[in-house]
Every structure is written in structure tokens, then in C-alpha cells.
Amino acid sequence: MRRDVRQRADVEPCHAPRHQPRARGWTSMTYEPNEVRAWAHEAGEPVAERGRLSYQVVTAYLKANPQVARELASEHDVPVPSRGAVSLAACEEIALLVR
């Protein structure tokens, strides 16, 4: 059966994509995975040269770098203090959002 593909004059064409594009984890980050890997090597954390970073490594990186954690927290509406250390719980929540 052949379907008529002509548009009707009274119907507006829909130009929206069928599926909304999914945001990828690292596209909106304020740091690079290579920075995390370099930090992990210096800190003695096990990390691969390529591929996705583990949740544990990202959490540890954020805990060691509170300024990065604060920037990411503000992007993702995670409450963190404006000064001092960022809690482990907040770093874990941010890591889940950005990985």
C-alpha cells in the first residue's frame, strides 16, 4: 500500500526532531577528562588512559578540587557552600550528574 506523502494545506509541518537529543556527560563540563586523568595519576588513583572515567575517580577529583565542584554544582543546581570544603555527599551527587 502506498502512503500519500503530500502535506495537507491546513496542517503546519512539524520540524521538531522525533527524539530529543540526549545531552552527553562531558559536553557542558568546566574541566577536561584529561585534567581528571592527570590528577588521578598524581594522586595514585587507578585510571585508564581512554574511556569513561569512573564515578569514584570523578568524586575524588571533585572533592580535591572544590572550585571545580562549585562551578559544576551551580550549573546543576546542587547546593554547596560558597567557601571551604565541599561535602563528599555533594561531590557524589555532582559526579552522578556529570559523568
Helices and strands as residue ranges (DSSP letters): H 33-43, H 55-64, H 66-75, H 88-98
